[in-house]
Amino acid sequence: MGPGDVFSLLIVVAGLAGGVMYLAKRFFSFREKQLEVDARLAAEKAAQYASSNAQLEQRVRVLEQIVTDRGAETAAQIDALRQTQIAPAAHRAEQEPLG
C-alpha cells in the first residue's frame, strides 16, 4: 500500500465521515423543530385548559354564593318558576279536544 492509496483511503473516510456528520446535523435540526412545534402545541393546550378552569371556578363561585347567601329564597323562586311552567301546560291540555 503506497502513499497514494493511503491518501485515497483518507479522502474516502473523510468524505464518509463528513456525510454522516451532515446527515446527523440535519436529523437533529429536524428533531429540534419537531420539539419546538410540540412545545408550542402544549403551551396552547395549557392556555385553553387554564381558560376553561377559570370559567369553571367562576361558575362554582356563583353556585356557592347562591347556595350560601339565598338558599331558601332561591328555592322559592325555583318553585315559583315551576308553577308558572306547569300552569300553562295544564291550561293547553284542557283546551285540546280529545279524539
C-alpha positions as a Markdown table, in Angstrom:
| # | Residue | x | y | z |
|---|---|---|---|---|
| 1 | Met | 0.0 | 0.0 | 0.0 |
| 2 | Gly | 1.6 | 3.2 | -1.2 |
| 3 | Pro | 1.2 | 6.8 | -0.1 |
| 4 | Gly | -1.3 | 7.4 | -2.9 |
| 5 | Asp | -3.5 | 4.5 | -1.7 |
| 6 | Val | -3.4 | 5.8 | 1.9 |
| 7 | Phe | -4.2 | 9.3 | 0.8 |
| 8 | Ser | -7.2 | 8.0 | -1.3 |
| 9 | Leu | -8.4 | 6.0 | 1.7 |
| 10 | Leu | -8.2 | 9.0 | 4.0 |
| 11 | Ile | -10.2 | 11.0 | 1.4 |
| 12 | Val | -12.9 | 8.3 | 1.3 |
| 13 | Val | -13.1 | 8.0 | 5.1 |
| 14 | Ala | -13.2 | 11.8 | 5.5 |
| 15 | Gly | -16.0 | 12.0 | 2.9 |
| 16 | Leu | -18.0 | 9.3 | 4.6 |
| 17 | Ala | -17.4 | 11.0 | 8.0 |
| 18 | Gly | -18.5 | 14.3 | 6.5 |
| 19 | Gly | -21.6 | 12.8 | 5.0 |
| 20 | Val | -22.5 | 11.1 | 8.3 |
| 21 | Met | -22.0 | 14.4 | 10.2 |
| 22 | Tyr | -24.1 | 16.3 | 7.6 |
| 23 | Leu | -27.0 | 13.7 | 8.0 |
| 24 | Ala | -26.7 | 13.8 | 11.8 |
| 25 | Lys | -26.9 | 17.6 | 11.8 |
| 26 | Arg | -30.0 | 17.6 | 9.5 |
| 27 | Phe | -31.6 | 14.9 | 11.6 |
| 28 | Phe | -31.0 | 16.8 | 14.9 |
| 29 | Ser | -32.2 | 20.1 | 13.3 |
| 30 | Phe | -35.4 | 18.4 | 12.2 |
| 31 | Arg | -35.9 | 16.9 | 15.6 |
| 32 | Glu | -35.4 | 20.2 | 17.3 |
| 33 | Lys | -38.0 | 21.8 | 15.1 |
| 34 | Gln | -40.4 | 19.0 | 15.9 |
| 35 | Leu | -39.9 | 19.6 | 19.6 |
| 36 | Glu | -40.5 | 23.3 | 19.2 |
| 37 | Val | -43.8 | 22.6 | 17.5 |
| 38 | Asp | -44.8 | 20.2 | 20.2 |
| 39 | Ala | -43.9 | 22.7 | 22.9 |
| 40 | Arg | -46.0 | 25.4 | 21.2 |
| 41 | Leu | -49.0 | 23.0 | 20.9 |
| 42 | Ala | -48.6 | 22.0 | 24.6 |
| 43 | Ala | -48.5 | 25.7 | 25.6 |
| 44 | Glu | -51.7 | 26.4 | 23.6 |
| 45 | Lys | -53.4 | 23.4 | 25.2 |
| 46 | Ala | -52.3 | 24.6 | 28.6 |
| 47 | Ala | -53.7 | 28.1 | 27.9 |
| 48 | Gln | -57.0 | 26.6 | 26.8 |
| 49 | Tyr | -57.2 | 24.4 | 30.0 |
| 50 | Ala | -56.3 | 27.4 | 32.1 |
| 51 | Ser | -59.1 | 29.4 | 30.5 |
| 52 | Ser | -61.6 | 26.6 | 30.9 |
| 53 | Asn | -60.5 | 26.1 | 34.5 |
| 54 | Ala | -61.0 | 29.8 | 35.2 |
| 55 | Gln | -64.5 | 29.7 | 33.8 |
| 56 | Leu | -65.4 | 26.6 | 35.9 |
| 57 | Glu | -64.0 | 28.3 | 39.0 |
| 58 | Gln | -66.2 | 31.4 | 38.3 |
| 59 | Arg | -69.3 | 29.2 | 37.9 |
| 60 | Val | -68.5 | 27.3 | 41.2 |
| 61 | Arg | -68.2 | 30.7 | 43.0 |
| 62 | Val | -71.6 | 31.7 | 41.7 |
| 63 | Leu | -73.1 | 28.5 | 42.8 |
| 64 | Glu | -71.5 | 28.7 | 46.2 |
| 65 | Gln | -72.9 | 32.2 | 46.5 |
| 66 | Ile | -76.4 | 31.1 | 45.6 |
| 67 | Val | -76.3 | 28.2 | 48.0 |
| 68 | Thr | -74.9 | 30.1 | 50.9 |
| 69 | Asp | -76.5 | 33.6 | 50.5 |
| 70 | Arg | -80.0 | 33.0 | 49.5 |
| 71 | Gly | -80.7 | 29.3 | 49.7 |
| 72 | Ala | -84.3 | 29.5 | 50.9 |
| 73 | Glu | -85.2 | 32.4 | 48.6 |
| 74 | Thr | -83.7 | 30.7 | 45.6 |
| 75 | Ala | -85.7 | 27.5 | 46.3 |
| 76 | Ala | -88.9 | 29.6 | 46.5 |
| 77 | Gln | -88.0 | 31.3 | 43.2 |
| 78 | Ile | -87.4 | 27.9 | 41.5 |
| 79 | Asp | -90.7 | 26.5 | 42.8 |
| 80 | Ala | -92.5 | 29.7 | 41.5 |
| 81 | Leu | -90.9 | 29.1 | 38.1 |
| 82 | Arg | -92.0 | 25.5 | 38.1 |
| 83 | Gln | -95.6 | 26.5 | 38.9 |
| 84 | Thr | -95.7 | 29.1 | 36.1 |
| 85 | Gln | -94.4 | 26.4 | 33.7 |
| 86 | Ile | -96.9 | 23.8 | 34.9 |
| 87 | Ala | -99.9 | 26.1 | 34.8 |
| 88 | Pro | -99.7 | 27.0 | 31.0 |
| 89 | Ala | -99.1 | 23.3 | 30.1 |
| 90 | Ala | -102.2 | 22.2 | 32.1 |
| 91 | His | -104.2 | 25.0 | 30.5 |
| 92 | Arg | -103.2 | 23.9 | 27.0 |
| 93 | Ala | -104.2 | 20.3 | 27.8 |
| 94 | Glu | -107.6 | 21.4 | 28.9 |
| 95 | Gln | -108.2 | 23.3 | 25.6 |
| 96 | Glu | -107.1 | 20.5 | 23.3 |
| 97 | Pro | -110.1 | 18.4 | 22.1 |
| 98 | Leu | -109.9 | 14.7 | 22.7 |
| 99 | Gly | -110.2 | 12.4 | 19.7 |
